[in-house]
Amino acid sequence: MTARELGLTVDTYNDGLRVAEITVQGKRIDLILQGPERTITETQGIANLPVVTASGTIVPAGSLAHIEMTAGLTKSPPGTGTHGNAGNWPGPGSGAGNRHGYH
């Protein structure tokens, strides 16, 4: 599993991922894939999120990556493929709150 795939998995679990637009009773709505609400009550719980590996094994996210709390978005070295500041996300002091670094 790549760092990008892990980041997308964690983001999907927490924030959801629009997978399709469907029609229900004549109205078009987004179909969202998301983990159960209230699974994580503290940000530190991200390390315990279940992640399915390519082999089908379910493991906690913390077993695949070092997950640390930061005061703002972290910027990874270019070309590392890790989750970080892409240049268009709000940075520290923007009022965006704490973000998570996946390394």
Backbone as CSV, one residue per row, in Angstrom:
resi,resn,N_x,N_y,N_z,CA_x,CA_y,CA_z,C_x,C_y,C_z
1,MET,0.852,-1.173,0.000,0.000,0.000,0.000,0.894,1.232,0.000
2,THR,0.594,2.158,-0.889,1.380,3.389,-0.962,0.885,4.385,0.092
3,ALA,1.710,5.392,0.358,1.318,6.440,1.295,0.061,7.151,0.797
4,ARG,-0.033,7.346,-0.500,-1.214,8.000,-1.084,-2.463,7.162,-0.847
5,GLU,-2.378,5.861,-1.081,-3.522,4.977,-0.865,-3.949,4.970,0.602
6,LEU,-2.972,4.955,1.502,-3.286,4.991,2.922,-3.973,6.307,3.282
7,GLY,-3.440,7.402,2.781,-4.051,8.706,3.038,-5.474,8.782,2.526
8,LEU,-5.715,8.281,1.319,-7.066,8.286,0.748,-8.011,7.393,1.552
9,THR,-7.500,6.268,2.041,-8.310,5.362,2.850,-8.742,6.032,4.145
10,VAL,-7.801,6.667,4.824,-8.115,7.353,6.081,-9.068,8.527,5.826
11,ASP,-8.801,9.297,4.790,-9.683,10.419,4.450,-11.100,9.937,4.130
12,THR,-11.210,8.840,3.382,-12.513,8.286,3.029,-13.244,7.822,4.274
13,TYR,-12.539,7.148,5.156,-13.149,6.651,6.385,-13.723,7.804,7.204
14,ASN,-12.971,8.888,7.308,-13.386,10.023,8.133,-14.347,10.972,7.438
15,ASP,-14.003,11.408,6.237,-14.742,12.468,5.557,-15.676,11.968,4.467
16,GLY,-15.475,10.757,4.020,-16.304,10.194,2.966,-15.733,10.454,1.580
17,LEU,-16.144,9.644,0.633,-15.725,9.751,-0.756,-16.957,9.590,-1.637
18,ARG,-17.190,10.569,-2.503,-18.313,10.488,-3.439,-17.964,9.442,-4.482
19,VAL,-18.755,8.373,-4.544,-18.456,7.291,-5.476,-19.382,7.278,-6.684
20,ALA,-20.519,7.940,-6.564,-21.456,7.972,-7.688,-22.548,9.002,-7.415
21,GLU,-23.270,9.313,-8.459,-24.474,10.122,-8.328,-25.623,9.229,-8.754
22,ILE,-26.621,9.100,-7.892,-27.740,8.210,-8.191,-29.046,8.990,-8.172
23,THR,-30.089,8.385,-8.729,-31.416,8.993,-8.730,-32.314,8.197,-7.793
24,VAL,-32.920,8.907,-6.836,-33.844,8.299,-5.886,-35.124,9.124,-5.910
25,GLN,-36.216,8.488,-6.272,-37.523,9.147,-6.362,-37.436,10.430,-7.183
26,GLY,-36.721,10.363,-8.297,-36.622,11.490,-9.206,-35.610,12.560,-8.813
27,LYS,-34.925,12.380,-7.693,-33.930,13.358,-7.254,-32.540,12.751,-7.371
28,ARG,-31.602,13.548,-7.887,-30.214,13.095,-8.003,-29.496,13.396,-6.700
29,ILE,-28.863,12.366,-6.135,-28.120,12.544,-4.889,-26.764,11.875,-5.005
30,ASP,-25.817,12.341,-4.190,-24.488,11.751,-4.163,-24.504,10.487,-3.313
31,LEU,-23.844,9.445,-3.795,-23.648,8.224,-3.031,-22.261,8.331,-2.408
32,ILE,-22.195,8.353,-1.078,-20.959,8.585,-0.349,-20.533,7.321,0.384
33,LEU,-19.276,6.936,0.221,-18.679,5.841,0.976,-17.974,6.463,2.170
34,GLN,-18.315,6.009,3.387,-17.752,6.603,4.593,-17.793,5.594,5.726
35,GLY,-16.858,5.718,6.657,-16.852,4.871,7.834,-17.987,5.249,8.773
36,PRO,-18.264,4.389,9.743,-19.338,4.691,10.692,-19.046,5.966,11.482
37,GLU,-20.088,6.724,11.781,-19.913,7.950,12.558,-19.488,7.600,13.978
38,ARG,-18.755,8.509,14.567,-18.322,8.415,15.962,-17.381,7.249,16.230
39,THR,-16.750,6.710,15.196,-15.768,5.656,15.411,-14.542,6.236,16.090
40,ILE,-14.168,7.434,15.683,-13.016,8.100,16.269,-13.523,9.294,17.065
41,THR,-13.256,9.294,18.355,-13.684,10.407,19.186,-12.536,11.375,19.452
42,GLU,-11.312,10.957,19.177,-10.137,11.804,19.326,-9.262,11.621,18.091
43,THR,-8.559,12.677,17.722,-7.709,12.614,16.537,-6.675,11.497,16.652
44,GLN,-6.205,11.229,17.856,-5.205,10.186,18.050,-5.730,8.803,17.646
45,GLY,-7.044,8.658,17.533,-7.639,7.382,17.168,-7.429,6.995,15.722
46,ILE,-6.884,7.893,14.907,-6.641,7.573,13.496,-5.763,6.340,13.353
47,ALA,-4.801,6.175,14.251,-3.897,5.024,14.179,-4.650,3.702,14.319
48,ASN,-5.847,3.734,14.886,-6.624,2.505,15.091,-7.630,2.221,13.989
49,LEU,-7.733,3.105,12.982,-8.684,2.866,11.891,-8.340,1.583,11.150
50,PRO,-9.339,0.768,10.822,-9.063,-0.457,10.063,-8.773,-0.143,8.597
51,VAL,-7.718,-0.766,8.087,-7.314,-0.591,6.690,-7.194,-1.981,6.068
52,VAL,-7.780,-2.151,4.890,-7.686,-3.423,4.180,-6.485,-3.363,3.248
53,THR,-5.556,-4.293,3.412,-4.363,-4.333,2.562,-4.678,-5.040,1.244
54,ALA,-3.730,-5.005,0.326,-3.917,-5.648,-0.982,-4.192,-7.143,-0.851
55,SER,-3.676,-7.769,0.216,-3.893,-9.201,0.413,-5.230,-9.498,1.089
56,GLY,-5.976,-8.427,1.475,-7.265,-8.613,2.107,-7.207,-8.637,3.628
57,THR,-6.022,-8.497,4.191,-5.866,-8.468,5.639,-6.310,-7.110,6.169
58,ILE,-6.992,-7.107,7.290,-7.410,-5.862,7.929,-6.436,-5.574,9.071
59,VAL,-5.797,-4.402,8.989,-4.808,-4.006,9.987,-5.089,-2.569,10.424
60,PRO,-4.618,-2.178,11.620,-4.782,-0.780,12.015,-3.852,0.120,11.204
61,ALA,-4.308,1.336,10.881,-3.508,2.271,10.090,-2.141,2.507,10.714
62,GLY,-2.072,2.511,12.041,-0.813,2.748,12.735,0.224,1.669,12.511
63,SER,-0.181,0.495,12.018,0.791,-0.555,11.724,1.421,-0.377,10.342
64,LEU,0.849,0.526,9.538,1.347,0.760,8.185,2.154,2.040,8.058
65,ALA,1.984,2.952,9.017,2.653,4.249,8.916,2.814,4.849,10.301
66,HIS,3.806,5.705,10.420,3.968,6.493,11.639,3.008,7.672,11.511
67,ILE,2.056,7.765,12.419,1.052,8.824,12.368,1.293,9.732,13.560
68,GLU,1.511,11.012,13.268,1.787,11.947,14.355,0.894,13.167,14.250
69,MET,0.623,13.764,15.392,-0.158,14.989,15.445,0.773,16.167,15.195
70,THR,0.308,17.105,14.394,1.069,18.321,14.128,0.159,19.522,14.346
71,ALA,0.765,20.689,14.503,-0.008,21.898,14.735,-0.611,22.446,13.452
72,GLY,-0.186,21.968,12.320,-0.694,22.409,11.025,-0.314,21.384,9.989
73,LEU,-0.562,21.680,8.748,-0.185,20.768,7.672,1.327,20.673,7.602
74,THR,1.799,19.476,7.333,3.230,19.289,7.163,3.536,19.187,5.688
75,LYS,4.694,19.596,5.309,5.098,19.497,3.908,6.179,18.442,3.811
76,SER,5.914,17.417,3.044,6.862,16.334,2.862,7.845,16.705,1.766
77,PRO,9.022,16.089,1.787,9.986,16.349,0.720,9.390,16.010,-0.638
78,PRO,9.707,16.789,-1.674,9.169,16.525,-3.014,9.442,15.086,-3.455
79,GLY,8.432,14.489,-4.064,8.601,13.156,-4.631,8.409,12.020,-3.648
80,THR,8.104,12.326,-2.372,7.951,11.239,-1.407,6.593,10.582,-1.497
81,GLY,5.604,11.290,-2.069,4.274,10.713,-2.212,3.497,10.664,-0.910
82,THR,3.973,11.355,0.136,3.252,11.337,1.394,2.288,12.498,1.470
83,HIS,1.322,12.365,2.352,0.287,13.384,2.541,0.933,14.637,3.095
84,GLY,0.693,15.755,2.487,1.266,16.996,2.991,0.650,18.193,2.315
85,ASN,1.240,19.337,2.495,0.705,20.576,1.949,0.913,20.601,0.443
86,ALA,-0.176,20.605,-0.283,-0.107,20.578,-1.743,-0.061,21.976,-2.337
87,GLY,0.030,22.991,-1.483,0.104,24.347,-1.977,-1.233,25.051,-2.031
88,ASN,-2.338,24.289,-2.033,-3.640,24.932,-2.090,-4.461,24.656,-0.841
89,TRP,-3.884,24.029,0.156,-4.565,23.785,1.414,-4.200,24.887,2.373
90,PRO,-5.085,25.228,3.293,-4.753,26.264,4.262,-3.630,25.798,5.176
91,GLY,-2.761,26.685,5.516,-1.625,26.353,6.363,-1.840,26.782,7.792
92,PRO,-0.801,26.660,8.621,-0.904,27.050,10.018,-1.357,28.506,10.134
93,GLY,-2.188,28.765,11.129,-2.665,30.121,11.357,-3.845,30.510,10.499
94,SER,-4.325,29.595,9.660,-5.432,29.925,8.769,-6.785,29.697,9.432
95,GLY,-6.754,29.106,10.628,-8.010,28.790,11.293,-8.570,27.458,10.833
96,ALA,-7.816,26.706,10.060,-8.309,25.434,9.537,-8.252,24.323,10.572
97,GLY,-7.598,24.543,11.700,-7.516,23.503,12.735,-6.358,22.574,12.498
98,ASN,-6.250,21.591,13.345,-5.150,20.629,13.241,-5.384,19.664,12.086
99,ARG,-4.319,19.259,11.476,-4.357,18.254,10.411,-3.472,17.093,10.832
100,HIS,-3.484,16.044,10.057,-2.738,14.845,10.390,-1.642,14.656,9.375
101,GLY,-0.477,14.233,9.832,0.608,13.917,8.923,0.763,12.419,8.823
102,TYR,0.784,11.863,7.632,0.995,10.451,7.410,2.384,10.295,6.826
103,HIS,3.272,9.672,7.544,4.657,9.528,7.077,5.064,8.079,7.079
